[in-house]
Amino acid sequence: MPLFLRLIFAVQFLLGALPAFAQDAYPSRTVQVVVPYPAGGTVDPLVRIICDRLSRNLGQSFVVLNQPGAGGNTGTASVVRGAHDGYTLVASAAAIAINATYYRNLPFNVETDLVPPALIARFPMMFVAQPSLGVNSVSELVARAKQKPGDIAYGTTGNGVLDHLIAEKFKAMTGADMLRVPHNGVAATFTGLMRGDINFFVVGSGAAQPFVEAKTVKPLAVTSATRSPQFPDVATMEEQGFKNFQMYGWAMLFAPTGTPQPIVEKLHDEIARTLTDPALRKLLADQGAESPALSLAQLRDYVHNEIELYGAIVRAGDMKAD
């Protein structure tokens, strides 16, 4: 074979092999994972667990950087604007799907500027009420609210957040006249509930667990498709007659669009493998979380469907960021 042909074939072989080499070499240095919320929230500890496992399994540090602001938009925008090389990622909550519609001038497009390599975990939300209210289900709660319009008050942990949108959907489905009382965070909302400022609110099942076990709040329903292993005696919204009421809190890893596909695939495969560890699955389950196995295509569909779900609630309520 002539020398120039051999050179051409050699170059073609090397070019074809480059993505595999890049994938195998990744990561070759520290990976920064931006959590666009304050430390200690729902997403933060889940992401730290995964980053610790990835650091051990891949031999490079996966470092969490909290960068809160604008409901998660500040940290997310910084990742979108940064290098698209797989070394700066963002771990977001369901808030990112809400923000796609709730914020009119979002500095990025969730579906075109970001790609999700992995769903770290998701968890059901729970309706919890004052024990003294004397209701044992959401159906009884609705009946009480309709008996005395405007007399039932519910709390939210903020404006335009997941529990706020779930409560708005609940109100729209029932037609009940209830008063919303916004708070600043989960702890403040629990305080308001136990102090009697509000009658019920919606919260992540993991955050609710110690209060349910202490019997300082009454669990009324979970928003998952099936009952939570944590609370097998608490019926789902579906079981109580609220059709298509499946809504979850979640933590998902995103890379900026343009990140090399082999790196996205490696993150997906490695996290999926990590999440099969029985000890890790139990650790997540103890926090009320589960980790369904989703392909990359299914992850994109999941994000799209979440944006559609919450977008419909935002538009129906004419909600927008202040």
Backbone bond lengths (Angstrom), bond angles and torsions (degrees), N, CA, C in turn:
res aa  C-N    CA-C-N  psi(-1)  N-CA   C-N-CA  omega(-1)  CA-C   N-CA-C  phi
1 M - - - 1.467 - - 1.534 108.69 -
2 P 1.339 119.03 133.76 1.461 121.36 179.05 1.527 111.20 -58.66
3 L 1.334 114.82 150.60 1.462 120.62 -175.99 1.529 111.75 -59.68
4 F 1.365 117.46 -41.11 1.470 118.58 -176.16 1.528 111.59 -65.30
5 L 1.359 116.91 -32.12 1.467 119.63 177.29 1.517 111.06 -69.63
6 R 1.343 115.12 -40.65 1.460 118.16 177.74 1.531 110.73 -61.80
7 L 1.349 116.56 -38.40 1.460 119.79 178.16 1.519 111.58 -65.12
8 I 1.340 115.86 -40.83 1.467 119.58 178.46 1.522 111.03 -61.92
9 F 1.333 117.10 -46.87 1.467 120.93 179.61 1.527 110.88 -62.91
10 A 1.334 117.13 -37.73 1.463 120.58 179.79 1.527 110.61 -65.05
11 V 1.343 116.75 -42.69 1.462 120.58 179.26 1.527 110.59 -64.90
12 Q 1.350 116.85 -42.96 1.462 119.98 178.86 1.527 111.19 -61.77
13 F 1.319 116.33 -39.91 1.463 120.23 179.26 1.527 110.64 -62.83
14 L 1.346 115.95 -44.75 1.461 119.89 -178.22 1.521 111.18 -66.61
15 L 1.329 116.83 -41.11 1.462 119.53 178.88 1.526 111.10 -63.59
16 G 1.323 116.83 -39.13 1.454 120.57 178.02 1.508 112.54 -68.06
17 A 1.318 117.01 -28.28 1.458 120.65 -176.77 1.516 112.80 -87.03
18 L 1.356 117.78 -15.56 1.458 119.95 -174.48 1.522 114.11 -56.89
19 P 1.348 120.28 -45.06 1.453 118.61 179.11 1.525 112.70 -58.50
20 A 1.326 116.76 -39.63 1.466 119.44 179.28 1.516 110.25 -65.42
21 F 1.371 116.50 -40.62 1.448 118.40 178.44 1.522 110.49 -62.83
22 A 1.363 116.20 -43.16 1.461 120.25 -179.45 1.521 111.01 -61.64
23 Q 1.330 115.71 -39.90 1.448 119.79 -179.62 1.520 110.63 -66.22
24 D 1.323 116.49 -45.26 1.457 119.78 -178.11 1.519 111.26 -65.07
25 A 1.361 117.16 -34.28 1.458 120.77 -176.87 1.526 112.34 -77.47
26 Y 1.313 117.65 -20.96 1.460 121.03 -177.01 1.516 111.07 -78.27
27 P 1.335 117.34 134.57 1.454 127.46 -5.30 1.529 111.03 -91.16
28 S 1.302 116.21 144.36 1.463 120.79 178.54 1.522 111.67 -105.16
29 R 1.342 116.19 -0.94 1.468 121.36 176.47 1.526 108.58 -155.46
30 T 1.307 116.28 -178.33 1.463 121.72 -176.28 1.530 111.75 -61.01
31 V 1.334 115.45 136.50 1.464 122.36 175.36 1.525 107.97 -105.15
32 Q 1.304 116.46 129.30 1.462 121.82 179.25 1.528 109.49 -98.67
33 V 1.322 116.37 125.72 1.461 121.58 178.62 1.530 108.08 -112.63
34 V 1.317 116.13 109.38 1.457 121.59 -179.39 1.527 109.05 -80.15
35 V 1.321 116.22 126.72 1.463 122.09 169.60 1.525 105.37 -106.35
36 P 1.329 118.16 110.50 1.470 120.35 -170.88 1.522 114.15 -81.77
37 Y 1.322 116.63 32.73 1.461 123.49 -179.97 1.529 108.50 -137.11
38 P 1.329 117.46 165.27 1.467 119.28 177.68 1.532 111.82 -63.02
39 A 1.318 116.20 154.71 1.463 120.93 177.54 1.525 109.96 -63.63
40 G 1.329 115.07 146.53 1.455 120.11 174.69 1.507 115.72 89.46
41 G 1.346 118.63 1.60 1.459 120.20 177.21 1.516 111.12 -77.74
42 T 1.323 116.46 -161.76 1.464 120.58 -177.90 1.523 112.05 -71.79
43 V 1.331 116.80 -43.80 1.466 121.27 -176.11 1.518 111.82 -72.89
44 D 1.315 116.72 -41.78 1.466 122.46 -172.52 1.529 113.76 -51.44
45 P 1.339 120.17 -52.43 1.471 118.57 -178.60 1.525 113.84 -66.27
46 L 1.335 117.54 -34.11 1.462 120.33 178.38 1.525 110.68 -64.56
47 V 1.332 115.89 -42.38 1.465 120.47 -179.72 1.526 110.48 -66.67
48 R 1.318 117.01 -38.88 1.467 120.22 -179.89 1.528 111.28 -64.83
49 I 1.314 116.75 -36.20 1.466 120.02 177.30 1.528 109.96 -61.84
50 I 1.333 116.26 -48.03 1.469 120.63 -178.93 1.523 111.14 -66.07
51 C 1.328 117.21 -42.38 1.468 119.96 -179.77 1.524 111.11 -63.05
52 D 1.304 117.31 -36.86 1.466 120.10 177.05 1.521 110.70 -62.74
53 R 1.326 116.77 -43.15 1.477 120.66 178.78 1.523 111.07 -66.41
54 L 1.331 117.15 -42.66 1.466 120.01 179.63 1.525 110.79 -63.50
55 S 1.312 117.39 -39.39 1.468 120.93 178.79 1.517 110.59 -60.03
56 R 1.322 115.56 -42.74 1.471 119.50 -179.37 1.526 111.72 -70.83
57 N 1.313 116.25 -41.08 1.468 120.10 -174.50 1.526 113.27 -76.09
58 L 1.337 116.92 -32.27 1.462 120.27 -174.09 1.531 113.45 -105.52
59 G 1.314 117.41 -4.75 1.457 120.08 173.43 1.514 115.32 75.87
60 Q 1.336 117.74 11.91 1.463 122.33 175.48 1.528 107.87 -135.33
61 S 1.316 115.49 150.67 1.463 119.96 -176.87 1.525 112.08 -73.75
62 F 1.322 115.77 132.42 1.458 122.83 168.77 1.533 105.32 -107.64
63 V 1.329 115.99 105.53 1.459 122.43 -170.69 1.519 110.16 -103.44
64 V 1.337 116.09 129.53 1.462 121.40 179.13 1.525 109.69 -86.86
65 L 1.332 116.20 132.16 1.456 122.81 176.19 1.526 108.02 -123.56
66 N 1.320 117.35 115.44 1.466 121.12 176.87 1.519 109.38 -80.46
67 Q 1.312 116.35 125.40 1.463 122.34 -178.69 1.521 108.59 -138.44
68 P 1.349 117.02 73.27 1.463 120.42 -175.74 1.526 112.37 -75.06
69 G 1.331 113.70 166.41 1.460 120.79 176.06 1.503 112.51 142.00
70 A 1.329 116.33 137.66 1.474 123.41 175.89 1.518 112.45 53.45
71 G 1.330 116.21 45.18 1.457 120.25 176.51 1.513 114.45 64.96
72 G 1.328 116.92 24.97 1.460 120.89 -179.03 1.512 113.63 101.41
73 N 1.335 117.24 -8.37 1.463 120.16 -174.47 1.530 113.14 -74.02
74 T 1.332 116.73 -31.69 1.464 119.83 -176.97 1.529 111.44 -63.31
75 G 1.335 115.87 -52.64 1.458 119.57 -179.71 1.514 112.67 -65.28
76 T 1.332 116.57 -38.81 1.464 120.27 179.91 1.523 110.77 -64.49
77 A 1.328 117.01 -43.24 1.465 121.00 -179.97 1.524 111.26 -62.27
78 S 1.337 116.83 -35.68 1.467 119.39 179.83 1.519 111.24 -65.35
79 V 1.334 117.05 -34.96 1.465 120.64 178.18 1.525 110.17 -71.78
80 V 1.320 117.16 -41.37 1.470 120.83 178.38 1.530 110.42 -60.21
81 R 1.327 115.92 -38.53 1.470 120.08 -178.48 1.527 112.36 -78.03
82 G 1.319 117.91 -17.24 1.454 121.82 -174.08 1.519 113.61 -81.67
83 A 1.335 114.73 -168.91 1.466 121.09 -179.60 1.518 110.66 -67.25
84 H 1.318 115.86 140.31 1.467 121.28 -178.65 1.533 109.16 -102.02
85 D 1.334 114.41 57.63 1.459 119.51 -173.60 1.526 113.72 -118.10
86 G 1.329 116.87 6.48 1.458 120.16 178.73 1.510 114.32 87.01
87 Y 1.328 117.40 0.78 1.464 119.90 -177.79 1.526 113.09 -103.16
88 T 1.333 116.45 -0.88 1.461 121.46 170.51 1.524 107.49 -135.58
89 L 1.331 115.26 114.80 1.458 122.82 -176.97 1.527 108.50 -121.84
90 V 1.319 116.10 169.38 1.462 119.76 176.02 1.525 108.58 -133.74
91 A 1.321 115.88 138.05 1.463 122.03 177.87 1.522 108.09 -111.93
92 S 1.312 116.53 115.35 1.463 120.81 -172.45 1.519 111.87 -118.09
93 A 1.320 113.39 159.93 1.457 122.17 174.39 1.522 109.37 -94.24
94 A 1.342 115.27 -179.22 1.462 120.34 176.41 1.523 111.64 -58.43
95 A 1.328 116.43 -17.35 1.465 120.73 178.75 1.517 112.10 -55.28
96 I 1.331 117.76 -31.53 1.464 119.73 -178.03 1.527 110.65 -65.02
97 A 1.340 116.97 -32.36 1.464 120.82 177.34 1.527 110.94 -73.63
98 I 1.334 116.65 -34.82 1.466 121.23 176.54 1.528 110.26 -68.04
99 N 1.329 115.16 -45.17 1.464 120.69 -175.35 1.528 112.90 -61.29
100 A 1.333 116.09 -25.25 1.464 120.09 -179.05 1.524 111.74 -57.58
101 T 1.327 116.73 -27.64 1.470 121.03 178.62 1.520 111.76 -112.51
102 Y 1.322 116.60 -35.96 1.469 121.71 -174.67 1.527 111.48 -64.58
103 Y 1.340 116.93 -35.92 1.461 120.93 177.56 1.529 108.82 -96.09
104 R 1.324 116.60 119.63 1.453 120.66 -175.29 1.533 112.63 -71.85
105 N 1.333 116.91 -29.25 1.469 120.62 -176.32 1.533 110.54 -121.96
106 L 1.311 116.25 53.38 1.460 121.11 179.41 1.531 109.53 -63.34
107 P 1.343 118.17 132.69 1.470 119.88 -175.89 1.523 114.59 -77.93
108 F 1.300 117.84 13.23 1.462 122.30 177.16 1.517 108.35 -157.46
109 N 1.320 116.25 162.55 1.460 121.84 175.70 1.522 107.41 -108.06
110 V 1.317 115.95 119.89 1.468 120.55 -173.47 1.523 111.63 -57.77
111 E 1.331 117.07 -39.85 1.460 120.17 -173.68 1.519 114.39 -85.12
112 T 1.336 117.51 -26.31 1.464 118.44 -177.42 1.531 113.04 -103.84
113 D 1.326 117.65 -22.35 1.468 120.62 -178.08 1.526 113.15 -97.99
114 L 1.326 116.65 -8.31 1.456 120.55 -177.19 1.529 110.10 -135.71
115 V 1.324 116.08 149.59 1.462 122.14 175.63 1.525 107.95 -129.50
116 P 1.336 118.74 132.15 1.463 120.52 -177.51 1.533 113.02 -92.77
117 P 1.329 118.51 112.32 1.466 120.23 174.96 1.523 113.55 -75.96
118 A 1.355 117.49 -25.67 1.472 117.20 -173.52 1.516 112.00 -162.17
119 L 1.326 115.26 141.03 1.458 122.71 166.01 1.522 106.33 -90.87
120 I 1.313 116.44 113.27 1.463 120.17 -177.11 1.521 110.18 -71.47
121 A 1.316 116.79 -48.46 1.466 120.32 -179.34 1.520 109.25 -166.99
122 R 1.310 115.47 157.46 1.459 120.90 170.47 1.519 107.99 -138.17
123 F 1.327 116.07 158.35 1.456 119.87 -175.98 1.520 109.35 -149.06
124 P 1.327 116.97 147.85 1.462 119.81 179.39 1.516 111.21 -71.75
125 M 1.295 115.44 153.54 1.449 122.12 170.78 1.527 107.88 -95.00
126 M 1.317 116.08 157.73 1.466 120.20 -175.69 1.529 110.42 -133.47
127 F 1.333 115.14 136.10 1.457 121.25 170.04 1.524 107.75 -82.91
128 V 1.318 117.10 122.85 1.470 121.38 178.11 1.520 108.92 -124.67
129 A 1.330 116.26 144.63 1.458 121.24 -176.10 1.520 110.85 -132.10
130 Q 1.315 115.57 165.53 1.459 121.01 171.20 1.528 108.62 -63.41
131 P 1.316 118.56 130.40 1.466 119.22 175.26 1.530 112.20 -57.34
132 S 1.336 116.68 -34.12 1.467 120.32 -177.11 1.525 112.73 -70.56
133 L 1.339 117.10 -12.32 1.464 119.50 178.86 1.525 110.94 -67.20
134 G 1.344 115.35 -27.70 1.461 119.37 175.01 1.515 115.31 78.97
135 V 1.339 117.53 24.13 1.465 120.31 175.79 1.522 108.40 -113.81
136 N 1.348 115.84 148.30 1.462 121.20 -176.20 1.524 113.86 -117.29
137 S 1.327 117.27 0.75 1.462 121.49 -178.96 1.517 109.17 -156.21
138 V 1.323 116.22 166.17 1.464 118.59 176.93 1.527 110.38 -69.18
139 S 1.323 116.95 -28.70 1.471 119.44 177.83 1.527 110.36 -63.34
140 E 1.323 116.40 -42.74 1.463 120.31 177.15 1.530 110.67 -67.03
141 L 1.333 116.72 -34.66 1.460 120.98 177.83 1.523 110.33 -63.21
142 V 1.326 116.81 -43.97 1.463 121.04 179.23 1.531 110.46 -63.46
143 A 1.324 115.85 -42.96 1.462 119.43 179.38 1.528 110.96 -60.24
144 R 1.334 116.33 -42.29 1.466 120.59 178.34 1.531 110.87 -63.35
145 A 1.339 116.11 -42.48 1.462 120.06 -179.47 1.521 111.63 -64.75
146 K 1.322 117.35 -35.11 1.464 120.22 -179.17 1.525 111.82 -78.04
147 Q 1.333 116.53 -24.78 1.468 119.89 175.40 1.529 110.31 -68.12
148 K 1.344 115.47 -38.45 1.465 120.92 -177.60 1.530 109.53 -129.91
149 P 1.331 117.12 80.12 1.474 120.48 -178.01 1.528 112.40 -54.46
150 G 1.337 115.60 132.59 1.454 120.81 178.70 1.509 114.97 80.14
151 D 1.332 117.17 -1.83 1.467 120.34 -176.25 1.531 111.91 -88.20
152 I 1.339 117.29 -23.31 1.465 121.78 -179.46 1.529 109.47 -92.70
153 A 1.325 114.99 127.97 1.464 120.57 179.35 1.527 109.59 -113.49
154 Y 1.318 115.85 139.11 1.459 119.80 176.82 1.520 109.37 -123.48
155 G 1.316 115.13 149.99 1.445 120.20 -179.06 1.513 111.88 -101.42
156 T 1.324 116.24 156.83 1.458 122.02 169.16 1.523 107.38 -132.30
157 T 1.319 115.90 154.46 1.461 119.74 -177.71 1.523 112.03 -84.04
158 G 1.316 116.68 4.25 1.458 122.35 179.25 1.512 109.27 167.15
159 N 1.316 115.96 -166.37 1.459 122.01 177.45 1.529 109.76 -106.95
160 G 1.331 116.91 133.92 1.460 120.77 177.56 1.513 114.25 70.72
161 V 1.321 117.35 18.36 1.464 121.41 179.43 1.532 108.68 -96.54
162 L 1.333 115.79 172.91 1.461 120.17 -172.70 1.521 112.69 -57.67
163 D 1.332 117.24 -48.63 1.469 118.88 -177.10 1.528 111.21 -64.85
164 H 1.330 116.97 -31.11 1.464 120.99 176.90 1.531 110.40 -63.86
165 L 1.344 116.63 -46.47 1.460 119.68 -178.46 1.521 111.97 -68.15
166 I 1.331 117.19 -36.84 1.466 119.56 177.39 1.528 109.86 -63.13
167 A 1.324 116.71 -43.34 1.459 120.23 178.83 1.522 111.38 -64.31
168 E 1.342 116.70 -37.04 1.471 119.31 178.84 1.529 110.85 -66.83
169 K 1.314 116.97 -38.75 1.462 119.53 176.90 1.530 109.76 -64.57
170 F 1.316 116.17 -40.99 1.465 122.05 179.02 1.534 110.05 -59.94
171 K 1.316 116.61 -46.73 1.462 120.59 179.13 1.528 111.05 -61.71
172 A 1.324 116.76 -43.37 1.461 120.60 -178.45 1.526 111.23 -64.28
173 M 1.337 116.68 -39.05 1.466 120.09 -178.62 1.524 111.78 -70.36
174 T 1.330 116.94 -33.84 1.468 120.23 -174.43 1.522 113.04 -92.89
175 G 1.339 116.40 -26.61 1.461 119.75 -175.36 1.507 113.11 73.60
176 A 1.330 117.01 11.26 1.462 120.83 -178.14 1.530 110.38 -77.38
177 D 1.318 115.65 142.59 1.468 122.28 178.65 1.524 107.91 -90.33
178 M 1.345 116.22 105.21 1.463 121.14 -178.48 1.520 109.61 -131.29
179 L 1.317 116.46 151.20 1.462 123.15 -176.18 1.523 110.57 -96.82
180 R 1.341 117.51 128.38 1.467 121.03 176.61 1.522 110.59 -92.20
181 V 1.351 114.56 135.17 1.465 121.28 176.95 1.523 107.80 -124.66
182 P 1.332 118.68 101.44 1.463 120.43 -179.41 1.523 111.82 -72.55
183 H 1.345 115.31 145.17 1.463 122.57 177.29 1.529 108.41 -124.80
184 N 1.309 115.20 179.79 1.455 120.80 179.15 1.531 109.41 -111.80
185 G 1.331 115.90 81.29 1.460 120.13 177.16 1.520 113.93 99.89
186 V 1.342 114.05 169.67 1.473 121.36 -175.72 1.522 111.28 -67.00
187 A 1.327 117.19 -46.76 1.469 120.38 -176.52 1.527 111.26 -59.26
188 A 1.326 116.22 -43.68 1.462 120.19 -179.67 1.530 110.99 -65.33
189 T 1.331 116.77 -33.91 1.466 119.68 -179.40 1.523 110.71 -72.25
190 F 1.323 117.28 -39.57 1.464 119.70 174.27 1.533 110.50 -61.24
191 T 1.308 116.73 -41.28 1.468 120.76 178.29 1.525 110.15 -60.90
192 G 1.333 115.95 -44.28 1.454 119.94 178.57 1.521 112.41 -62.15
193 L 1.334 116.47 -37.41 1.465 120.49 179.48 1.519 110.71 -66.77
194 M 1.325 116.71 -47.49 1.468 119.76 -176.72 1.519 111.92 -73.21
195 R 1.337 116.73 -22.85 1.462 120.47 177.34 1.524 111.67 -82.04
196 G 1.327 116.82 -15.84 1.453 120.92 178.95 1.511 114.72 95.14
197 D 1.351 117.08 9.00 1.464 119.62 178.45 1.524 111.41 -70.87
198 I 1.343 116.29 -29.14 1.465 122.37 178.26 1.529 108.24 -132.39
199 N 1.320 115.67 163.37 1.464 120.73 -178.60 1.522 113.57 -100.75
200 F 1.347 116.43 -28.12 1.461 119.01 178.30 1.515 109.19 -159.76
201 F 1.337 115.47 165.18 1.456 120.67 168.64 1.518 109.22 -160.08
202 V 1.323 116.94 174.83 1.463 123.74 -177.11 1.518 107.95 -111.73
203 V 1.339 116.60 132.84 1.462 120.56 -174.95 1.522 109.50 -148.45
204 G 1.318 117.27 158.52 1.459 121.11 176.20 1.514 111.38 -60.37
205 S 1.322 116.91 140.91 1.464 120.59 -175.31 1.522 112.64 -61.09
206 G 1.341 116.91 -34.77 1.462 119.42 179.08 1.516 111.83 -65.21
207 A 1.338 116.07 -41.89 1.462 120.18 178.63 1.523 111.34 -67.76
208 A 1.330 116.92 -30.14 1.460 120.78 -178.48 1.529 112.89 -76.98
209 Q 1.334 116.85 -25.45 1.460 120.73 -169.68 1.526 114.56 -51.59
210 P 1.334 120.87 -52.30 1.469 118.34 -177.73 1.521 113.23 -62.57
211 F 1.325 117.25 -31.44 1.464 120.24 179.63 1.526 111.06 -74.51
212 V 1.337 115.92 -36.71 1.467 119.90 176.58 1.527 109.72 -65.84
213 E 1.332 116.70 -44.97 1.466 120.83 -179.24 1.524 111.38 -63.85
214 A 1.338 116.92 -33.38 1.462 121.18 178.95 1.531 112.02 -82.35
215 K 1.354 115.51 -4.69 1.463 122.78 179.74 1.532 112.48 61.99
216 T 1.328 116.43 27.76 1.464 119.65 175.40 1.528 111.46 -89.45
217 V 1.348 117.00 -12.26 1.457 121.69 171.36 1.523 108.32 -134.50
218 K 1.320 115.96 157.92 1.458 122.11 179.74 1.522 109.14 -108.56
219 P 1.354 118.46 118.15 1.461 119.81 177.36 1.529 110.59 -75.76
220 L 1.340 116.61 132.35 1.461 120.75 -177.52 1.523 113.30 -109.31
221 A 1.332 117.69 -32.79 1.461 120.83 -177.17 1.521 109.39 -171.61
222 V 1.335 115.08 156.69 1.461 121.24 170.51 1.527 108.09 -115.69
223 T 1.335 115.32 155.06 1.466 120.26 -173.44 1.525 113.13 -99.60
224 S 1.317 117.62 11.62 1.466 121.60 -179.73 1.521 110.95 -84.10
225 A 1.340 115.27 168.86 1.467 120.35 -179.41 1.522 111.23 -68.53
226 T 1.325 116.68 -33.44 1.462 122.47 178.12 1.519 108.70 -128.31
227 R 1.304 116.26 167.44 1.466 119.92 -179.24 1.531 110.76 -64.15
228 S 1.297 115.31 147.98 1.456 121.18 179.77 1.522 110.14 -76.63
229 P 1.345 117.94 133.80 1.473 119.73 175.45 1.520 112.37 -57.77
230 Q 1.321 116.74 -27.04 1.459 120.71 177.10 1.522 111.95 -66.47
231 F 1.341 115.15 -35.25 1.462 120.84 -173.52 1.533 109.94 -132.25
232 P 1.319 117.96 68.76 1.475 119.92 -175.07 1.523 114.07 -63.96
233 D 1.319 117.13 -17.52 1.467 119.90 -179.16 1.530 112.62 -91.46
234 V 1.322 116.97 -3.38 1.470 120.17 -179.07 1.525 108.99 -97.55
235 A 1.320 116.20 120.12 1.466 121.68 -176.60 1.528 111.11 -72.11
236 T 1.329 115.14 154.64 1.462 120.42 174.91 1.525 110.10 -78.14
237 M 1.318 116.07 164.94 1.458 120.20 174.46 1.520 110.12 -62.22
238 E 1.320 115.96 -38.32 1.465 120.82 179.40 1.526 110.81 -60.18
239 E 1.321 116.38 -43.81 1.470 120.62 179.74 1.521 111.58 -63.78
240 Q 1.308 116.63 -24.98 1.465 120.61 -178.45 1.528 112.39 -95.56
241 G 1.346 114.74 13.70 1.457 119.14 172.10 1.509 115.99 96.91
242 F 1.333 117.64 5.38 1.460 120.80 -179.72 1.527 108.46 -99.43
243 K 1.311 116.63 94.52 1.458 121.99 -174.54 1.534 111.25 -71.79
244 N 1.335 114.78 146.25 1.465 121.94 178.24 1.528 112.27 55.90
245 F 1.325 115.15 39.40 1.465 120.36 179.20 1.533 108.87 -111.85
246 Q 1.337 115.07 60.07 1.459 120.68 178.30 1.524 108.32 -110.60
247 M 1.306 115.90 109.95 1.456 121.71 -175.68 1.523 108.44 -140.86
248 Y 1.313 115.04 133.24 1.460 120.94 -174.14 1.524 111.38 -126.85
249 G 1.317 114.69 150.10 1.445 119.46 161.34 1.520 107.06 -83.40
250 W 1.336 117.72 151.70 1.462 118.53 179.69 1.520 111.65 -155.79
251 A 1.314 113.62 163.41 1.465 122.20 173.65 1.521 107.07 -126.52
252 M 1.322 116.73 124.83 1.461 121.42 -176.44 1.526 110.28 -133.25
253 L 1.324 115.29 141.32 1.458 121.04 177.43 1.517 109.47 -90.36
254 F 1.345 116.13 135.52 1.463 121.89 177.36 1.524 109.78 -126.01
255 A 1.324 115.50 146.49 1.461 122.60 169.77 1.523 107.10 -117.34
256 P 1.321 118.04 150.06 1.463 118.72 176.40 1.520 111.06 -65.86
257 T 1.305 116.31 141.01 1.466 120.51 176.71 1.526 109.71 -56.68
258 G 1.318 115.66 137.56 1.453 121.09 -174.49 1.508 112.46 105.12
259 T 1.345 116.56 -11.98 1.456 119.94 172.42 1.524 108.24 -61.04
260 P 1.327 119.28 132.67 1.475 120.08 -178.60 1.525 112.67 -50.67
261 Q 1.335 115.80 132.58 1.454 120.92 -176.74 1.527 113.03 -56.00
262 P 1.351 119.70 -39.38 1.469 118.31 177.83 1.523 113.16 -60.01
263 I 1.337 117.12 -32.43 1.466 119.76 177.85 1.523 110.32 -71.84
264 V 1.338 117.18 -42.69 1.465 120.68 176.32 1.528 110.01 -58.16
265 E 1.325 116.22 -44.16 1.461 120.36 -179.68 1.528 111.51 -66.45
266 K 1.332 116.48 -37.41 1.465 118.80 179.60 1.523 110.86 -66.82
267 L 1.335 117.17 -41.97 1.461 120.42 176.59 1.530 110.49 -61.26
268 H 1.330 115.35 -43.75 1.467 119.73 179.08 1.524 111.23 -59.71
269 D 1.317 116.10 -49.79 1.470 120.43 -175.38 1.525 111.27 -67.74
270 E 1.332 116.40 -39.88 1.464 119.60 -177.15 1.527 111.42 -69.82
271 I 1.319 116.75 -41.42 1.466 119.44 178.26 1.524 110.48 -68.01
272 A 1.328 116.88 -39.82 1.468 119.98 176.99 1.527 110.35 -59.83
273 R 1.338 116.64 -42.31 1.460 120.25 178.78 1.530 110.85 -65.73
274 T 1.322 115.62 -41.41 1.465 120.89 179.51 1.528 111.01 -61.09
275 L 1.329 115.70 -39.11 1.463 120.13 -175.78 1.523 113.46 -76.53
276 T 1.332 117.17 -4.78 1.472 119.14 174.12 1.524 111.76 -86.41
277 D 1.320 117.58 -8.15 1.469 121.80 179.25 1.534 109.16 -62.81
278 P 1.334 118.21 119.16 1.473 120.20 -177.85 1.526 113.60 -56.45
279 A 1.331 116.70 -37.92 1.467 119.55 -179.73 1.523 111.05 -65.40
280 L 1.337 116.30 -39.86 1.455 120.14 178.97 1.525 111.00 -69.55
281 R 1.318 116.38 -40.87 1.459 120.15 178.71 1.528 110.58 -61.30
282 K 1.340 116.26 -39.10 1.465 119.41 177.92 1.523 110.59 -67.57
283 L 1.342 116.13 -39.75 1.454 120.08 179.06 1.526 110.65 -60.74
284 L 1.328 116.48 -42.91 1.458 120.46 178.02 1.532 110.72 -68.40
285 A 1.337 116.03 -41.53 1.461 119.99 -179.39 1.525 111.14 -61.72
286 D 1.326 116.44 -35.50 1.461 120.41 178.56 1.525 111.30 -64.83
287 Q 1.334 116.29 -20.52 1.463 121.04 176.53 1.530 111.28 -98.81
288 G 1.324 116.42 9.78 1.455 120.88 178.60 1.506 114.51 81.85
289 A 1.336 117.10 13.25 1.459 120.45 -174.58 1.518 112.10 -106.42
290 E 1.322 116.09 155.41 1.449 123.26 173.82 1.522 108.10 -133.22
291 S 1.321 116.68 162.97 1.466 121.06 -177.72 1.521 110.14 -132.58
292 P 1.319 118.03 82.26 1.465 120.15 178.78 1.520 111.22 -64.96
293 A 1.322 116.92 140.04 1.466 121.74 179.49 1.524 109.07 -80.00
294 L 1.320 116.81 118.58 1.464 122.27 -179.90 1.518 109.81 -126.91
295 S 1.319 116.60 139.94 1.459 121.15 174.92 1.526 108.98 -72.98
296 L 1.335 116.65 170.34 1.455 119.71 177.56 1.528 111.67 -60.92
297 A 1.319 116.37 -39.71 1.470 119.60 177.87 1.526 110.85 -65.54
298 Q 1.323 116.90 -40.66 1.468 120.82 178.67 1.523 111.68 -65.79
299 L 1.322 116.36 -34.22 1.465 120.18 177.43 1.524 110.89 -64.66
300 R 1.321 117.10 -43.17 1.469 119.97 177.84 1.526 110.41 -62.72
301 D 1.326 116.30 -42.00 1.467 120.00 177.81 1.530 111.10 -63.81
302 Y 1.327 116.22 -39.27 1.467 121.39 -179.90 1.531 109.69 -59.68
303 V 1.322 116.54 -48.54 1.463 120.62 179.93 1.530 110.56 -62.50
304 H 1.335 116.54 -44.33 1.473 120.29 178.99 1.523 110.92 -59.03
305 N 1.321 116.92 -45.85 1.462 120.76 -178.46 1.533 111.89 -65.86
306 E 1.328 117.07 -36.18 1.464 120.31 177.24 1.531 110.74 -66.34
307 I 1.321 116.77 -40.24 1.468 120.32 177.39 1.525 110.39 -62.49
308 E 1.331 116.43 -41.66 1.468 120.59 178.58 1.530 110.73 -65.46
309 L 1.324 117.09 -43.01 1.467 122.08 -178.71 1.524 110.71 -59.27
310 Y 1.329 116.58 -53.44 1.458 119.84 -175.41 1.524 111.76 -77.39
311 G 1.327 116.46 -29.03 1.454 119.22 176.22 1.523 111.40 -61.13
312 A 1.330 116.35 -39.09 1.467 120.62 179.51 1.527 110.70 -63.78
313 I 1.338 117.11 -39.29 1.468 120.64 179.59 1.518 110.18 -68.64
314 V 1.336 116.82 -43.16 1.467 121.18 179.52 1.522 110.63 -60.79
315 R 1.330 115.82 -46.03 1.473 119.10 -178.13 1.525 111.42 -67.79
316 A 1.339 116.68 -39.84 1.463 119.49 -179.14 1.526 111.18 -63.37
317 G 1.326 116.22 -35.47 1.462 120.32 -179.65 1.508 113.76 -93.48
318 D 1.347 116.90 4.35 1.463 122.15 -177.18 1.534 110.29 48.59
319 M 1.321 115.44 46.44 1.449 121.86 -178.02 1.519 110.28 -89.44
320 K 1.314 116.47 147.47 1.464 120.81 175.37 1.519 109.13 -158.82
321 A 1.314 115.41 155.60 1.453 120.42 179.33 1.517 110.14 -66.01
322 D 1.318 115.84 145.32 1.472 120.71 179.50 1.534 110.38 -66.15
